[in-house]
Amino acid sequence: MKKLIVALMLVAFAASTALAADVVTYAKDCKKGAVTFNHAMHGEKVVGSCANAACHGDAAPAKIAVDKKTAHKDLCKTCHKGNAGPTKCGGCHIK
């Protein structure tokens, strides 16, 4: 019985760890509010999911650092303009 409980706890921990990477919060200290990037919400627009070279490069999917320039010029806003996503501050920054 103890082994079953330990196994269930490990499965629950692994599942919560795997799901945690699906939602990433950036700009937590921004005056306009934090930006939450939800991989599932972006769906097929994020081409190839985390294999998208525009976001993660050619390396294996990993956490990426996104600063203001990267978000506004290189990644988020460029993609949003091309795919009719929000381009105004309040579309992504939520207080």
C-alpha positions in Angstrom: 0.0 0.0 0.0 2.9 2.4 0.8 4.4 1.7 -2.6 1.1 2.6 -4.3 0.8 5.9 -2.4 4.4 6.8 -3.2 3.8 5.9 -6.9 0.6 8.0 -7.0 2.5 11.0 -5.4 5.3 10.7 -8.0 2.8 10.6 -10.9 1.0 13.7 -9.5 4.2 15.5 -9.0 5.4 14.7 -12.5 2.1 15.7 -14.1 2.1 19.1 -12.2 5.7 19.7 -13.3 4.9 18.9 -16.9 1.8 21.2 -17.0 3.6 24.0 -15.3 5.7 24.8 -18.3 2.6 25.3 -20.4 1.9 28.7 -18.8 4.8 31.2 -18.4 4.6 34.6 -16.8 6.8 37.4 -18.0 7.2 41.1 -17.0 6.0 40.5 -13.4 7.3 43.9 -12.3 6.0 45.9 -15.3 3.9 48.9 -14.5 1.4 47.9 -17.2 1.0 44.4 -15.6 2.4 40.9 -16.1 2.2 39.0 -19.4 1.1 35.4 -19.2 2.0 33.2 -22.2 -0.2 30.1 -22.4 1.2 27.6 -25.0 -2.2 25.8 -25.2 -4.1 29.1 -25.8 -1.8 30.0 -28.7 -2.4 26.5 -30.1 -1.5 25.9 -33.7 -0.4 29.6 -34.1 2.7 28.6 -32.2 4.0 26.5 -35.2 5.2 23.1 -34.1 4.5 24.0 -30.4 7.8 24.4 -28.6 9.8 23.2 -31.6 9.1 26.7 -33.1 12.5 28.0 -34.1 11.3 31.6 -33.9 10.9 31.3 -30.1 13.3 28.6 -28.9 15.8 28.5 -31.7 17.2 25.2 -33.0 18.0 23.9 -29.6 15.7 21.6 -27.6 12.7 23.4 -26.0 13.8 25.1 -22.9 12.9 28.2 -20.8 13.7 31.3 -22.8 14.5 34.7 -21.5 12.2 37.4 -22.9 13.1 41.0 -22.2 11.2 44.1 -23.4 13.0 44.4 -26.7 12.6 40.7 -27.5 8.9 40.8 -26.7 8.1 44.1 -28.4 10.3 43.8 -31.5 11.5 40.2 -32.1 8.9 37.7 -30.8 5.5 38.6 -29.4 4.5 41.8 -31.3 5.9 40.6 -34.6 4.0 37.4 -34.4 0.8 39.2 -33.2 0.9 41.6 -36.1 1.2 38.8 -38.6 -1.5 36.7 -37.0 -4.0 39.3 -35.9 -3.1 39.0 -32.2 -3.4 41.9 -29.8 -0.9 44.6 -30.3 -2.0 47.2 -27.7 -0.5 47.0 -24.2 -3.6 45.9 -22.5 -4.0 42.9 -24.8 -1.1 41.1 -23.2 -0.3 43.1 -20.0 -2.8 42.3 -17.3 -2.8 44.1 -14.0 
